Amino acid sequence: MTARMRRLMSDYEQVKKDFAGHKYIVVTPVGTEPPEQYHVTYFVNGIYLLPDGRIETLGRHEVEITLHADYPRYKPICRILTPIWHPNFRDGQICIGDIWGAGESLTDIIINIGDMIQYKSWNSSSPLSADAAQWAIENKHLFPVGTLNLYVSDYASATQQVEIDLLNEADLQPPELTGSSAASFDPAVNPPLQNQNPQTPARQQMQDDIDFEITAEELRGVTFVPVEQRMQTVTHGGTVKGNKINFKTVLVKGILWAMIGAILGFGFSELTSLLFSSKTVASLLGHNYMADYYLYTEKAAKESEALYAEYKQYCKDNAISPKDNDAIRSWVDSNVVSDSGKKHLEKYGEYSSDAETALQNAYQYDFGSNESRMLSAQKRNMRLTTALWSSAFAIVVGLFLGIGEGVFYGSVENAVKYALIGAAVSFGIAFLSGDLAQLMYAAVLSNEAGLFVRSLVRGIGWAIMGLGTGLAIGLIKPELKRILFCSIGGLAGAFLGGFLFNYIAAIIPNDIVARGIALLIMGLLIGIGVGLLEQFAKAAWLKVIRGEFEGKEYLVFAGTTSIGNNGKNTIVLFKDKFVGPHHCDIKLEGSKYVLTDCGTPMGTVVNGAQITRHILRQGDAIAIGNSVLVFNTK
């Protein structure tokens, strides 16, 4: 066997091993074994230029490598079969002079060509295409256009080998692409079509519909406009002026999560009221006879409700007003009461008697016959019960508003952090507000108090609970103006919810349903209040006008606002693979916001020019990876 044949066989065995299971490169040998030609398909980003100056991204590239008779003494012949705009590619030729050496393996050549396609490597000093080289020099801030690591040890299996079917040269057809959609090739979704019959009608029609005959001569004299510059013209409409409110932000960041929190918070507060009823709280405080009193009182109340339900039905059947006290006494004393009604009446009397006995025992044994101590304990018991109920609701609303804040900025880590802050602060202040509200009820309200007064007092009590929720959201990003406005939003929303409670209860007699509706209204209003007032409070913000998160607004905070795809950043563009882990920072220096690139390979571009440090002005368009954000200030 000659030295050349040994080299061909060695290349063939090495390629089979190195590219078995490769995610982004498919290598197809052509001809007999050992093959002298290979067809290579790359699923990486490259670019080509249209005659009208528009740049297009291509996600699939076809390369043909021929190991001629003088290989490996001289470099192999490499041709690209798909359009590309690159200093080292022209008329299908590929200049591999800078990467070629007799000791280079075929695997090295294949991977180096993939890096060239991505503009991870290119040579403008001795180019094949002078136009492309000049353009590349002027627009090098755009590179690389792809960042995939093609090194085989990252993707190929060192032990697994696959059998590669050899193709005859007659079977090998030019690659098939579909216009601009070629940029979105995914090997998992669109596998290479190399083993299909190239003469099928569908393939022939597809080939006839495509014209990729773009040569260097056709591109001569074309004026190229960089993609960032085209995206960042004044026609983008991304500038937000003055105090304009982004209602999408209010909905997604405030209302949505506040409503989720209110719904779940209502359920949790009702569960808490069952677990920590007046009876349970009295037991926890060591007042056992008082706990019995609350137990019998609750039972008597249930029997009274059942009895009153039968009475209302009696009034309905006999056209009597249920509010007539004389009618109630007449009904109870008459023989028209049903057997079930008599049973409820009997049980009511029994439980009422037991409650009276338990209260006497509590007075004697729990409080040493000290009436003031007993009254003080009853008030403390009621205040603690109310405080637990209100804090149970607020902790869930604060939790979900905190989660929403983290999710909005794209960080799971921050979502957990903000959720804990929201829950902790909301719980603490709501607990105090519940205690204070009950104290106000006892001090201000009387049996003669009208509906408006009772609603006002309840609204004030709930407002303090809402204040805690709003304060919690403000503390997530501690700025004085933000804290102030979020707190006002929570306070106002909760006050309205509490004020409306008694009016709702007057329409819907079921306390649980009325309370649920009032809490949902309160959650809605807190979400609107926090969201709207935060919008009024913003001093600087970024609006996404291009990219995965188009339409979203991110506040720029005092201090440092970091941007990247890592969850530790303030703003996380986690879906953009071209954004660095810590891509750039916006820092408030005196009265100016300064944008600083953090040394990322893709760089940070402002108004079409790559920057390392830039003082931001109203309307500046910032290109970060595939996203463009417009900077706005009041």
Buried (B, 14 or more C-beta within 10 A) or exposed (E): EEEBEEBBBBBBEBBBBBBBEBEBBBBBBBBEEBBBBBBBBBBBBBBBBBEEEBBBBBBBBBBBBBBEEEBBEEBBBBBBBBBBBBBBBBEBBBBBEBBBEEEBBBBBBBBBBBBBBBBBBBBBEEBBBEBBBBBBEEBBBBBBBBBBEBEBEEBBBEEEEEEBEBBEEEBBBEBBBEEEEBBEBEBEEBEBBBEEEBEEEEBEEBBEEBEBEBEBEEBEEBEBEBBBBBBBEEEBEBBBEEEEBBEEBBBBBBBBBBBBBBBBBBBBBBEBBEEBBBBBBBBEBEBBBBBBBBBBBBBBBEBBEBBBEBBEEBBEEEEBEBEEEEBBEEBBEEEEBEEEBBBBBEBBEBBBEBBBBBBEBBBEEBBEEEEEEBEEBBBBBBBBBBBBBBBBBBBBBBBBBBBBBBBBBBBEEBBBBBBBBBBBBBBBBBBBBBBBBBBBBEEEEEEEBEEEBBBBBBBBBBBBBBBBBBBBBBBBBEBEBBBBBBBBBBBBBBBBBBBBBBBBBEEBEEEEEBBBBBBBBBBBBBBBBBBBBBBEBBBBBBBBBBBBBEEBBBBBBBEEBBBBBBBEBBBBBBBBBBBBEBBBBBBBEEEEBBBBBBEBEBBBBBBBEBBEEBEBEEBBBBBBBBBBBBBBBE
